[in-house]
């Protein structure tokens, strides 16, 4: 964590386990911007909820919510997709959606909180 200073919190959004990764010193974070990340692993294992998201949060100064969706084969399709949609819908109650552009290093699937 020394190279990418972040804080990591485990939590639950709408009944789904998540990890929230925030840039160290929340005052440095881009205000109101949150990225929902679906970690790698093909819905079979968690191969990136930390390894992908720690550098993303630190380098872009964006809060990242990693959805720890239910994994196959214990939870067959569409369990993982249902978990992701559940978190997305819950976050839409607080944040407005926008498009992410990783090629320009500007992840912003959610922007300013709704008022």
N, CA, C and O atoms as a GROMACS GRO file, in nm:
protein
  460
    1UNK      N    1   0.081  -0.120   0.000
    1UNK     CA    2   0.000   0.000   0.000
    1UNK      C    3   0.085   0.126   0.000
    1UNK      O    4   0.034   0.236  -0.020
    2UNK      N    5   0.215   0.109   0.022
    2UNK     CA    6   0.302   0.226   0.026
    2UNK      C    7   0.308   0.293  -0.112
    2UNK      O    8   0.307   0.415  -0.121
    3UNK      N    9   0.315   0.213  -0.217
    3UNK     CA   10   0.324   0.269  -0.352
    3UNK      C   11   0.193   0.336  -0.394
    3UNK      O   12   0.194   0.438  -0.462
    4UNK      N   13   0.082   0.277  -0.352
    4UNK     CA   14  -0.050   0.329  -0.385
    4UNK      C   15  -0.125   0.354  -0.255
    4UNK      O   16  -0.196   0.265  -0.207
    5UNK      N   17  -0.112   0.472  -0.198
    5UNK     CA   18  -0.175   0.498  -0.068
    5UNK      C   19  -0.328   0.505  -0.079
    5UNK      O   20  -0.384   0.596  -0.140
    6UNK      N   21  -0.393   0.408  -0.018
    6UNK     CA   22  -0.539   0.400  -0.018
    6UNK      C   23  -0.586   0.349   0.118
    6UNK      O   24  -0.508   0.299   0.198
    7UNK      N   25  -0.715   0.363   0.141
    7UNK     CA   26  -0.780   0.296   0.253
    7UNK      C   27  -0.880   0.197   0.194
    7UNK      O   28  -0.941   0.223   0.090
    8UNK      N   29  -0.895   0.083   0.262
    8UNK     CA   30  -0.983  -0.023   0.212
    8UNK      C   31  -1.082  -0.058   0.322
    8UNK      O   32  -1.044  -0.085   0.436
    9UNK      N   33  -1.210  -0.056   0.285
    9UNK     CA   34  -1.315  -0.090   0.380
    9UNK      C   35  -1.401  -0.200   0.321
    9UNK      O   36  -1.436  -0.197   0.203
   10UNK      N   37  -1.435  -0.298   0.404
   10UNK     CA   38  -1.532  -0.400   0.362
   10UNK      C   39  -1.670  -0.350   0.403
   10UNK      O   40  -1.686  -0.284   0.505
   11UNK      N   41  -1.769  -0.383   0.322
   11UNK     CA   42  -1.904  -0.339   0.352
   11UNK      C   43  -2.007  -0.417   0.275
   11UNK      O   44  -1.977  -0.516   0.208
   12UNK      N   45  -2.130  -0.370   0.285
   12UNK     CA   46  -2.244  -0.433   0.218
   12UNK      C   47  -2.328  -0.323   0.157
   12UNK      O   48  -2.360  -0.224   0.223
   13UNK      N   49  -2.362  -0.339   0.031
   13UNK     CA   50  -2.455  -0.248  -0.037
   13UNK      C   51  -2.572  -0.331  -0.084
   13UNK      O   52  -2.556  -0.422  -0.166
   14UNK      N   53  -2.690  -0.301  -0.033
   14UNK     CA   54  -2.814  -0.370  -0.072
   14UNK      C   55  -2.800  -0.522  -0.059
   14UNK      O   56  -2.849  -0.598  -0.143
   15UNK      N   57  -2.732  -0.566   0.047
   15UNK     CA   58  -2.716  -0.709   0.072
   15UNK      C   59  -2.602  -0.776  -0.001
   15UNK      O   60  -2.584  -0.897   0.012
   16UNK      N   61  -2.523  -0.700  -0.078
   16UNK     CA   62  -2.411  -0.756  -0.155
   16UNK      C   63  -2.280  -0.710  -0.092
   16UNK      O   64  -2.263  -0.591  -0.062
   17UNK      N   65  -2.187  -0.803  -0.073
   17UNK     CA   66  -2.056  -0.770  -0.018
   17UNK      C   67  -1.977  -0.684  -0.118
   17UNK      O   68  -1.977  -0.710  -0.238
   18UNK      N   69  -1.911  -0.581  -0.067
   18UNK     CA   70  -1.828  -0.493  -0.149
   18UNK      C   71  -1.702  -0.456  -0.074
   18UNK      O   72  -1.694  -0.471   0.049
   19UNK      N   73  -1.603  -0.409  -0.147
   19UNK     CA   74  -1.485  -0.344  -0.090
   19UNK      C   75  -1.485  -0.202  -0.145
   19UNK      O   76  -1.501  -0.181  -0.265
   20UNK      N   77  -1.466  -0.107  -0.057
   20UNK     CA   78  -1.456   0.032  -0.100
   20UNK      C   79  -1.311   0.075  -0.081
   20UNK      O   80  -1.257   0.071   0.029
   21UNK      N   81  -1.250   0.115  -0.190
   21UNK     CA   82  -1.110   0.156  -0.190
   21UNK      C   83  -1.107   0.307  -0.218
   21UNK      O   84  -1.155   0.354  -0.321
   22UNK      N   85  -1.050   0.380  -0.124
   22UNK     CA   86  -1.045   0.526  -0.136
   22UNK      C   87  -0.901   0.573  -0.139
   22UNK      O   88  -0.816   0.516  -0.070
   23UNK      N   89  -0.872   0.676  -0.218
   23UNK     CA   90  -0.739   0.734  -0.215
   23UNK      C   91  -0.709   0.785  -0.074
   23UNK      O   92  -0.797   0.839  -0.008
   24UNK      N   93  -0.586   0.768  -0.029
   24UNK     CA   94  -0.548   0.817   0.104
   24UNK      C   95  -0.568   0.967   0.110
   24UNK      O   96  -0.538   1.038   0.014
   25UNK      N   97  -0.619   1.014   0.222
   25UNK     CA   98  -0.647   1.157   0.235
   25UNK      C   99  -0.767   1.193   0.150
   25UNK      O  100  -0.751   1.248   0.041
   26UNK      N  101  -0.885   1.161   0.198
   26UNK     CA  102  -1.006   1.176   0.117
   26UNK      C  103  -1.023   1.315   0.059
   26UNK      O  104  -1.097   1.332  -0.038
   27UNK      N  105  -0.957   1.416   0.115
   27UNK     CA  106  -0.968   1.550   0.059
   27UNK      C  107  -0.903   1.557  -0.079
   27UNK      O  108  -0.932   1.647  -0.158
   28UNK      N  109  -0.813   1.462  -0.108
   28UNK     CA  110  -0.748   1.459  -0.239
   28UNK      C  111  -0.836   1.392  -0.345
   28UNK      O  112  -0.815   1.411  -0.464
   29UNK      N  113  -0.935   1.314  -0.300
   29UNK     CA  114  -1.020   1.240  -0.395
   29UNK      C  115  -1.103   1.336  -0.478
   29UNK      O  116  -1.143   1.443  -0.431
   30UNK      N  117  -1.129   1.298  -0.601
   30UNK     CA  118  -1.214   1.378  -0.688
   30UNK      C  119  -1.354   1.373  -0.627
   30UNK      O  120  -1.414   1.267  -0.614
   31UNK      N  121  -1.403   1.487  -0.592
   31UNK     CA  122  -1.528   1.497  -0.518
   31UNK      C  123  -1.646   1.433  -0.592
   31UNK      O  124  -1.673   1.464  -0.708
   32UNK      N  125  -1.713   1.344  -0.521
   32UNK     CA  126  -1.836   1.288  -0.573
   32UNK      C  127  -1.821   1.184  -0.682
   32UNK      O  128  -1.922   1.141  -0.739
   33UNK      N  129  -1.701   1.141  -0.713
   33UNK     CA  130  -1.683   1.046  -0.823
   33UNK      C  131  -1.655   0.907  -0.767
   33UNK      O  132  -1.566   0.889  -0.683
   34UNK      N  133  -1.733   0.810  -0.814
   34UNK     CA  134  -1.718   0.671  -0.768
   34UNK      C  135  -1.718   0.581  -0.891
   34UNK      O  136  -1.797   0.599  -0.984
   35UNK      N  137  -1.630   0.483  -0.888
   35UNK     CA  138  -1.622   0.383  -0.994
   35UNK      C  139  -1.667   0.249  -0.938
   35UNK      O  140  -1.616   0.206  -0.834
   36UNK      N  141  -1.761   0.184  -1.003
   36UNK     CA  142  -1.796   0.047  -0.968
   36UNK      C  143  -1.712  -0.042  -1.057
   36UNK      O  144  -1.718  -0.033  -1.180
   37UNK      N  145  -1.632  -0.129  -0.994
   37UNK     CA  146  -1.546  -0.218  -1.070
   37UNK      C  147  -1.591  -0.362  -1.054
   37UNK      O  148  -1.620  -0.407  -0.943
   38UNK      N  149  -1.596  -0.433  -1.164
   38UNK     CA  150  -1.626  -0.577  -1.165
   38UNK      C  151  -1.493  -0.646  -1.186
   38UNK      O  152  -1.443  -0.654  -1.298
   39UNK      N  153  -1.437  -0.696  -1.078
   39UNK     CA  154  -1.304  -0.755  -1.082
   39UNK      C  155  -1.296  -0.872  -1.180
   39UNK      O  156  -1.397  -0.935  -1.212
   40UNK      N  157  -1.176  -0.899  -1.224
   40UNK     CA  158  -1.152  -1.010  -1.314
   40UNK      C  159  -1.177  -1.144  -1.246
   40UNK      O  160  -1.186  -1.151  -1.123
   41UNK      N  161  -1.187  -1.248  -1.324
   41UNK     CA  162  -1.205  -1.381  -1.271
   41UNK      C  163  -1.316  -1.459  -1.337
   41UNK      O  164  -1.345  -1.572  -1.299
   42UNK      N  165  -1.378  -1.398  -1.436
   42UNK     CA  166  -1.479  -1.468  -1.514
   42UNK      C  167  -1.596  -1.518  -1.432
   42UNK      O  168  -1.655  -1.621  -1.466
   43UNK      N  169  -1.631  -1.448  -1.325
   43UNK     CA  170  -1.741  -1.487  -1.235
   43UNK      C  171  -1.715  -1.620  -1.166
   43UNK      O  172  -1.807  -1.680  -1.111
   44UNK      N  173  -1.587  -1.666  -1.169
   44UNK     CA  174  -1.552  -1.793  -1.104
   44UNK      C  175  -1.465  -1.773  -0.981
   44UNK      O  176  -1.472  -1.852  -0.887
   45UNK      N  177  -1.382  -1.668  -0.980
   45UNK     CA  178  -1.296  -1.640  -0.864
   45UNK      C  179  -1.261  -1.492  -0.862
   45UNK      O  180  -1.272  -1.422  -0.962
   46UNK      N  181  -1.218  -1.447  -0.746
   46UNK     CA  182  -1.182  -1.306  -0.728
   46UNK      C  183  -1.034  -1.291  -0.760
   46UNK      O  184  -0.948  -1.322  -0.678
   47UNK      N  185  -1.006  -1.241  -0.880
   47UNK     CA  186  -0.866  -1.225  -0.916
   47UNK      C  187  -0.826  -1.079  -0.927
   47UNK      O  188  -0.721  -1.048  -0.985
   48UNK      N  189  -0.906  -0.988  -0.874
   48UNK     CA  190  -0.866  -0.850  -0.892
   48UNK      C  191  -0.935  -0.746  -0.807
   48UNK      O  192  -0.914  -0.627  -0.829
   49UNK      N  193  -1.015  -0.786  -0.710
   49UNK     CA  194  -1.087  -0.683  -0.635
   49UNK      C  195  -0.990  -0.588  -0.563
   49UNK      O  196  -1.025  -0.474  -0.536
   50UNK      N  197  -0.870  -0.635  -0.534
   50UNK     CA  198  -0.769  -0.546  -0.477
   50UNK      C  199  -0.661  -0.510  -0.578
   50UNK      O  200  -0.625  -0.393  -0.591
   51UNK      N  201  -0.608  -0.609  -0.649
   51UNK     CA  202  -0.496  -0.582  -0.739
   51UNK      C  203  -0.532  -0.485  -0.851
   51UNK      O  204  -0.446  -0.410  -0.897
   52UNK      N  205  -0.656  -0.487  -0.895
   52UNK     CA  206  -0.699  -0.391  -0.998
   52UNK      C  207  -0.732  -0.256  -0.938
   52UNK      O  208  -0.698  -0.152  -0.995
   53UNK      N  209  -0.797  -0.257  -0.824
   53UNK     CA  210  -0.860  -0.136  -0.773
   53UNK      C  211  -0.773  -0.046  -0.687
   53UNK      O  212  -0.796   0.074  -0.680
   54UNK      N  213  -0.674  -0.102  -0.622
   54UNK     CA  214  -0.584  -0.019  -0.542
   54UNK      C  215  -0.513   0.083  -0.630
   54UNK      O  216  -0.516   0.202  -0.598
   55UNK      N  217  -0.448   0.041  -0.740
   55UNK     CA  218  -0.384   0.144  -0.823
   55UNK      C  219  -0.483   0.238  -0.891
   55UNK      O  220  -0.455   0.356  -0.907
   56UNK      N  221  -0.599   0.186  -0.930
   56UNK     CA  222  -0.700   0.273  -0.993
   56UNK      C  223  -0.740   0.385  -0.897
   56UNK      O  224  -0.742   0.502  -0.935
   57UNK      N  225  -0.771   0.350  -0.773
   57UNK     CA  226  -0.813   0.450  -0.676
   57UNK      C  227  -0.702   0.553  -0.650
   57UNK      O  228  -0.727   0.673  -0.648
   58UNK      N  229  -0.581   0.503  -0.630
   58UNK     CA  230  -0.469   0.593  -0.597
   58UNK      C  231  -0.432   0.684  -0.714
   58UNK      O  232  -0.414   0.804  -0.695
   59UNK      N  233  -0.422   0.627  -0.832
   59UNK     CA  234  -0.373   0.705  -0.947
   59UNK      C  235  -0.477   0.800  -1.004
   59UNK      O  236  -0.442   0.906  -1.057
   60UNK      N  237  -0.605   0.765  -0.994
   60UNK     CA  238  -0.710   0.852  -1.048
   60UNK      C  239  -0.777   0.937  -0.942
   60UNK      O  240  -0.861   1.021  -0.973
   61UNK      N  241  -0.738   0.914  -0.814
   61UNK     CA  242  -0.800   0.986  -0.703
   61UNK      C  243  -0.952   0.969  -0.704
   61UNK      O  244  -1.028   1.063  -0.682
   62UNK      N  245  -0.994   0.846  -0.731
   62UNK     CA  246  -1.136   0.812  -0.740
   62UNK      C  247  -1.167   0.701  -0.641
   62UNK      O  248  -1.091   0.605  -0.629
   63UNK      N  249  -1.278   0.713  -0.572
   63UNK     CA  250  -1.325   0.605  -0.485
   63UNK      C  251  -1.373   0.491  -0.574
   63UNK      O  252  -1.447   0.513  -0.670
   64UNK      N  253  -1.332   0.369  -0.541
   64UNK     CA  254  -1.370   0.251  -0.619
   64UNK      C  255  -1.450   0.156  -0.530
   64UNK      O  256  -1.410   0.126  -0.418
   65UNK      N  257  -1.564   0.112  -0.581
   65UNK     CA  258  -1.644   0.009  -0.514
   65UNK      C  259  -1.626  -0.120  -0.593
   65UNK      O  260  -1.668  -0.130  -0.708
   66UNK      N  261  -1.562  -0.219  -0.529
   66UNK     CA  262  -1.542  -0.349  -0.592
   66UNK      C  263  -1.655  -0.440  -0.546
   66UNK      O  264  -1.669  -0.468  -0.427
   67UNK      N  265  -1.736  -0.486  -0.639
   67UNK     CA  266  -1.849  -0.573  -0.607
   67UNK      C  267  -1.797  -0.716  -0.590
   67UNK      O  268  -1.741  -0.774  -0.683
   68UNK      N  269  -1.815  -0.771  -0.471
   68UNK     CA  270  -1.771  -0.908  -0.443
   68UNK      C  271  -1.889  -1.001  -0.471
   68UNK      O  272  -1.945  -1.064  -0.380
   69UNK      N  273  -1.925  -1.008  -0.597
   69UNK     CA  274  -2.041  -1.085  -0.640
   69UNK      C  275  -2.025  -1.234  -0.609
   69UNK      O  276  -1.913  -1.284  -0.595
   70UNK      N  277  -2.138  -1.302  -0.599
   70UNK     CA  278  -2.136  -1.446  -0.573
   70UNK      C  279  -2.072  -1.517  -0.691
   70UNK      O  280  -2.093  -1.481  -0.807
   71UNK      N  281  -1.993  -1.619  -0.659
   71UNK     CA  282  -1.911  -1.686  -0.760
   71UNK      C  283  -1.965  -1.824  -0.796
   71UNK      O  284  -2.019  -1.896  -0.712
   72UNK      N  285  -1.950  -1.858  -0.924
   72UNK     CA  286  -1.982  -1.993  -0.972
   72UNK      C  287  -1.869  -2.086  -0.931
   72UNK      O  288  -1.759  -2.037  -0.909
   73UNK      N  289  -1.889  -2.214  -0.919
   73UNK     CA  290  -2.010  -2.288  -0.948
   73UNK      C  291  -2.110  -2.294  -0.832
   73UNK      O  292  -2.222  -2.341  -0.849
   74UNK      N  293  -2.068  -2.246  -0.712
   74UNK     CA  294  -2.160  -2.250  -0.598
   74UNK      C  295  -2.286  -2.168  -0.622
   74UNK      O  296  -2.394  -2.202  -0.574
   75UNK      N  297  -2.269  -2.060  -0.696
   75UNK     CA  298  -2.382  -1.971  -0.726
   75UNK      C  299  -2.389  -1.955  -0.878
   75UNK      O  300  -2.325  -1.865  -0.933
   76UNK      N  301  -2.465  -2.040  -0.946
   76UNK     CA  302  -2.468  -2.037  -1.092
   76UNK      C  303  -2.528  -1.908  -1.149
   76UNK      O  304  -2.598  -1.833  -1.081
   77UNK      N  305  -2.498  -1.887  -1.276
   77UNK     CA  306  -2.554  -1.775  -1.350
   77UNK      C  307  -2.706  -1.775  -1.330
   77UNK      O  308  -2.768  -1.881  -1.336
   78UNK      N  309  -2.766  -1.661  -1.306
   78UNK     CA  310  -2.717  -1.523  -1.314
   78UNK      C  311  -2.686  -1.459  -1.180
   78UNK      O  312  -2.697  -1.337  -1.168
   79UNK      N  313  -2.646  -1.536  -1.079
   79UNK     CA  314  -2.623  -1.481  -0.945
   79UNK      C  315  -2.527  -1.363  -0.945
   79UNK      O  316  -2.557  -1.259  -0.885
   80UNK      N  317  -2.413  -1.376  -1.010
   80UNK     CA  318  -2.314  -1.268  -1.012
   80UNK      C  319  -2.370  -1.143  -1.079
   80UNK      O  320  -2.351  -1.031  -1.031
   81UNK      N  321  -2.437  -1.162  -1.190
   81UNK     CA  322  -2.496  -1.048  -1.261
   81UNK      C  323  -2.603  -0.982  -1.175
   81UNK      O  324  -2.612  -0.860  -1.170
   82UNK      N  325  -2.683  -1.063  -1.108
   82UNK     CA  326  -2.786  -1.007  -1.018
   82UNK      C  327  -2.723  -0.921  -0.910
   82UNK      O  328  -2.775  -0.814  -0.877
   83UNK      N  329  -2.612  -0.966  -0.853
   83UNK     CA  330  -2.543  -0.889  -0.749
   83UNK      C  331  -2.494  -0.755  -0.803
   83UNK      O  332  -2.510  -0.652  -0.738
   84UNK      N  333  -2.435  -0.757  -0.920
   84UNK     CA  334  -2.384  -0.634  -0.982
   84UNK      C  335  -2.498  -0.537  -1.009
   84UNK      O  336  -2.487  -0.418  -0.979
   85UNK      N  337  -2.606  -0.585  -1.065
   85UNK     CA  338  -2.722  -0.499  -1.095
   85UNK      C  339  -2.781  -0.443  -0.966
   85UNK      O  340  -2.822  -0.327  -0.963
   86UNK      N  341  -2.785  -0.523  -0.862
   86UNK     CA  342  -2.838  -0.478  -0.733
   86UNK      C  343  -2.756  -0.361  -0.679
   86UNK      O  344  -2.812  -0.261  -0.634
   87UNK      N  345  -2.624  -0.374  -0.682
   87UNK     CA  346  -2.536  -0.266  -0.634
   87UNK      C  347  -2.553  -0.142  -0.722
   87UNK      O  348  -2.563  -0.030  -0.671
   88UNK      N  349  -2.555  -0.161  -0.851
   88UNK     CA  350  -2.570  -0.049  -0.945
   88UNK      C  351  -2.700   0.027  -0.918
   88UNK      O  352  -2.700   0.149  -0.909
   89UNK      N  353  -2.811  -0.046  -0.905
   89UNK     CA  354  -2.940   0.019  -0.880
   89UNK      C  355  -2.940   0.094  -0.747
   89UNK      O  356  -2.995   0.204  -0.737
   90UNK      N  357  -2.879   0.035  -0.646
   90UNK     CA  358  -2.874   0.102  -0.516
   90UNK      C  359  -2.791   0.230  -0.524
   90UNK      O  360  -2.828   0.331  -0.465
   91UNK      N  361  -2.681   0.227  -0.595
   91UNK     CA  362  -2.597   0.345  -0.606
   91UNK      C  363  -2.662   0.455  -0.691
   91UNK      O  364  -2.633   0.573  -0.673
   92UNK      N  365  -2.749   0.415  -0.782
   92UNK     CA  366  -2.821   0.515  -0.861
   92UNK      C  367  -2.915   0.599  -0.775
   92UNK      O  368  -2.958   0.706  -0.817
   93UNK      N  369  -2.948   0.551  -0.658
   93UNK     CA  370  -3.033   0.628  -0.567
   93UNK      C  371  -2.958   0.748  -0.510
   93UNK      O  372  -3.020   0.844  -0.465
   94UNK      N  373  -2.825   0.743  -0.512
   94UNK     CA  374  -2.742   0.849  -0.455
   94UNK      C  375  -2.661   0.923  -0.560
   94UNK      O  376  -2.639   1.044  -0.549
   95UNK      N  377  -2.617   0.851  -0.663
   95UNK     CA  378  -2.528   0.909  -0.764
   95UNK      C  379  -2.593   0.902  -0.902
   95UNK      O  380  -2.675   0.815  -0.929
   96UNK      N  381  -2.554   0.994  -0.988
   96UNK     CA  382  -2.599   0.988  -1.127
   96UNK      C  383  -2.493   0.914  -1.208
   96UNK      O  384  -2.373   0.925  -1.181
   97UNK      N  385  -2.538   0.839  -1.306
   97UNK     CA  386  -2.447   0.758  -1.388
   97UNK      C  387  -2.387   0.841  -1.500
   97UNK      O  388  -2.449   0.934  -1.551
   98UNK      N  389  -2.264   0.806  -1.537
   98UNK     CA  390  -2.201   0.863  -1.655
   98UNK      C  391  -2.111   0.756  -1.715
   98UNK      O  392  -2.091   0.650  -1.655
   99UNK      N  393  -2.057   0.782  -1.831
   99UNK     CA  394  -1.977   0.683  -1.904
   99UNK      C  395  -1.833   0.686  -1.857
   99UNK      O  396  -1.779   0.791  -1.825
  100UNK      N  397  -1.772   0.568  -1.852
  100UNK     CA  398  -1.631   0.556  -1.814
  100UNK      C  399  -1.544   0.556  -1.939
  100UNK      O  400  -1.580   0.498  -2.042
  101UNK      N  401  -1.430   0.620  -1.929
  101UNK     CA  402  -1.336   0.623  -2.039
  101UNK      C  403  -1.197   0.589  -1.987
  101UNK      O  404  -1.119   0.678  -1.956
  102UNK      N  405  -1.168   0.458  -1.978
  102UNK     CA  406  -1.039   0.416  -1.925
  102UNK      C  407  -0.924   0.456  -2.018
  102UNK      O  408  -0.811   0.475  -1.972
  103UNK      N  409  -0.950   0.467  -2.148
  103UNK     CA  410  -0.842   0.501  -2.239
  103UNK      C  411  -0.788   0.640  -2.212
  103UNK      O  412  -0.672   0.669  -2.242
  104UNK      N  413  -0.870   0.726  -2.157
  104UNK     CA  414  -0.827   0.861  -2.125
  104UNK      C  415  -0.794   0.874  -1.976
  104UNK      O  416  -0.771   0.984  -1.927
  105UNK      N  417  -0.792   0.760  -1.904
  105UNK     CA  418  -0.761   0.758  -1.762
  105UNK      C  419  -0.857   0.845  -1.683
  105UNK      O  420  -0.818   0.916  -1.590
  106UNK      N  421  -0.986   0.839  -1.721
  106UNK     CA  422  -1.088   0.916  -1.650
  106UNK      C  423  -1.206   0.825  -1.615
  106UNK      O  424  -1.314   0.843  -1.671
  107UNK      N  425  -1.189   0.728  -1.524
  107UNK     CA  426  -1.304   0.646  -1.490
  107UNK      C  427  -1.406   0.729  -1.415
  107UNK      O  428  -1.373   0.792  -1.315
  108UNK      N  429  -1.529   0.729  -1.460
  108UNK     CA  430  -1.632   0.808  -1.392
  108UNK      C  431  -1.772   0.751  -1.416
  108UNK      O  432  -1.860   0.824  -1.461
  109UNK      N  433  -1.795   0.624  -1.386
  109UNK     CA  434  -1.928   0.570  -1.407
  109UNK      C  435  -2.033   0.636  -1.320
  109UNK      O  436  -2.150   0.639  -1.357
  110UNK      N  437  -1.994   0.690  -1.206
  110UNK     CA  438  -2.085   0.766  -1.125
  110UNK      C  439  -2.022   0.901  -1.100
  110UNK      O  440  -1.902   0.912  -1.074
  111UNK      N  441  -2.103   1.004  -1.108
  111UNK     CA  442  -2.049   1.136  -1.082
  111UNK      C  443  -2.122   1.197  -0.963
  111UNK      O  444  -2.170   1.124  -0.876
  112UNK      N  445  -2.130   1.324  -0.957
  112UNK     CA  446  -2.180   1.397  -0.843
  112UNK      C  447  -2.305   1.335  -0.778
  112UNK      O  448  -2.392   1.282  -0.847
  113UNK      N  449  -2.311   1.342  -0.644
  113UNK     CA  450  -2.431   1.293  -0.576
  113UNK      C  451  -2.554   1.367  -0.622
  113UNK      O  452  -2.549   1.485  -0.654
  114UNK      N  453  -2.665   1.296  -0.625
  114UNK     CA  454  -2.793   1.360  -0.659
  114UNK      C  455  -2.832   1.455  -0.545
  114UNK      O  456  -2.800   1.432  -0.428
  115UNK      N  457  -2.899   1.560  -0.582
  115UNK     CA  458  -2.944   1.657  -0.480
  115UNK      C  459  -3.093   1.661  -0.475
  115UNK      O  460  -3.150   1.737  -0.396
   0.00000   0.00000   0.00000
